[in-house]
Amino acid sequence: MTTTTLDREALQAKFAEKFPEAETIGAPAEGSAPTELKGYLTVRFPDGERLLAALRWLKEDLGFAYLDMISAVDWKGPVDIDGYIRDPNPNVFLPDGATPQVQLPVANKTVAYRDAVELVYLLSHLDAKIKVCLKLDVPRDGGSAPSAIGVFKSADWQEREIFDLFGVAFLNHPNLSKILTPDFLKGHPLRKDYKHQKDRFDD
Amino acid sequence: MTETAADNKPKLKSDQMFINLGPQHPSTHGVLRIGLTIEGEIIVNAVPDVGYLHRGTEKLAEIRGYHHCVVLSDRWDYLNAMGNNMVFCMAAEKLMGVEVPERAQQLRVLMLELNRIASHLLFFGTYGIDIGAFTAFLHAFREREMVLDLFEMVCGARMTYNYIRLGGVMKELPKEWLDRCREFVPFFKKRLAEYDDLLSFNPIFLDRTKTVGAVGGKEALAWGWSGPNLRASGVPYDMRKFQPYSSYEKFDFEIPVGKDGSCWDRYYCRVREMHESLKIVEQVLGGLPEGPILGKGVAKVPKAPPGETYAAIEGARGDLGIHLVSDGNMSPYRLHVKAPSFINLQILQEMLVGQKISDVVAILGSIDIVLGEVDR
């Protein structure tokens, strides 16, 4: 644990020194694709090994004791409507054949859609009140990342959740299995191209 | 005479037996299944199994408008639905750059704290039942009823309120609401003092909880605990102080912290939090500013500019967060809920090993989970 006060600039400099390959992302320009998480120092890593090293470094050397959350975003593009069981129109009072009130999502040209699932790790420093966001792109098909369970035990179920809903494998996870969806469900529902397959509960 | 897991190792070797606790079991507080392997009455392996209540709200949000998502959010932690409304609105407002008027901010604080009281009251009552004390439940539900009546007056619902909306709150308070609320505060204060005699310092209750399920601060942080659970282990981490939102910085309150992180500490942290919440409610009632209750700039079909944000609040169960990504459409591109119950629950697989089977319910109850939030 360091006793020196940590601020965003100091941390950014430390990152640049320790992980020169990692890219610190600044605030997005007006009208451009989302890159930075508002209020967080955002760092993108080229591979999982360095991300894991950074997590360990942040926790053990800099005192980032708290892992806020791990999340994932599938950047394939707008969601496939076949992934839903029900009609996308949530207004049950509309008569049959009425125009749906919902505009389905369409691709936005300024957004950097790509063939990747982005993992997002948020960490907090409880004393210095500083927050860091680490990002890692893994391929959508057969993508994998090292498990953070050795550093933060709380990664356990969060990684299983991402495995279940996105199909990203976490290497060296002691129990990487489905957690939220039922055993018979095939596929990973939060992927944008997920298609619902009819099962015995549909009718 | 704290018993540690090591002391509890089975002294006689006997056959192992597998027991299913749940999913339909009254003391699992919903549909949670724990696969327990026991040797005699000592647990040697515990596998929590969740997902029975998974409704896929994160996927549903991807084709629904932002106003519809507030409705979805009510269904996560249904005991603290105001908090869910709040955190989703905060995230969306951050993305859209909407300013919330002062009166709406304080109304939000008022509702959040009342909801925290209602949620902790339910914990207080059901935890008593888990341990075998039925009277506390009846007392707690009488008071909880009064809070729910207040909510019913203001938004028409006793659960799933949908009161906190993008840019502010749904409605101005009804005419006699403030008086009713002002009556409730002193009434509840008196009752709250009774709770300590009723349950907190009851010798049987103390025996069942004081020496059971101790979790140290380091371990609690490593497992990502938050909320009263973490604070009971001695870490004073509270989102309301760490990163004040919605004008919490204007109110004077303390963060109750426990000592050794036992079941009783977690229980008592919540009881003391009710006192603090009541303090905040009194302060809000004392100086509620006049003004609009809905901010400007929220469209009927709002679209957020492309961007990404994370908003977190101190829910009744811990650090409730929303990771919201927008690609400029009418619906969120991705909505991730950091659900405190989900993260608080995973420690069970380590914590239950070495404990007696009769303590399982005491430990599980003290973590205070809501399965609607675990499975989302």
Interface residues (C-beta under 8 A of the other chain):
Chain A: P28 S32 A33 P34 T35 E36 L37 K38 G39 Y40 A65 Y66 L67 D68 M69 S71 A72 V73 D74 P78 V79 I81 G83 Y84 P88 P90 V102 Q103 L104 P105 V106 A107 N108 T110 V111 Y113 V120 L122 S124 L126 K129 C133 F152 K153 S154 D156 W157 Q158 E161 L165 K178 I179 L180 T181 P182 P189 L190
Chain B: V50 G51 H54 G56 E58 K59 L60 E62 I63 R64 G65 H68 K94 L221 A222 W223 G224 W225 V235 Y237 F242 Q243 V301 P306 G307 E308 T309 Y310 A312 D319 G321 H323 V325 S326 D327 G328 N329 M330 S331 Y333 R334 H336 K338 F342 I343 L345 Q346 I347 E350 D375 R376
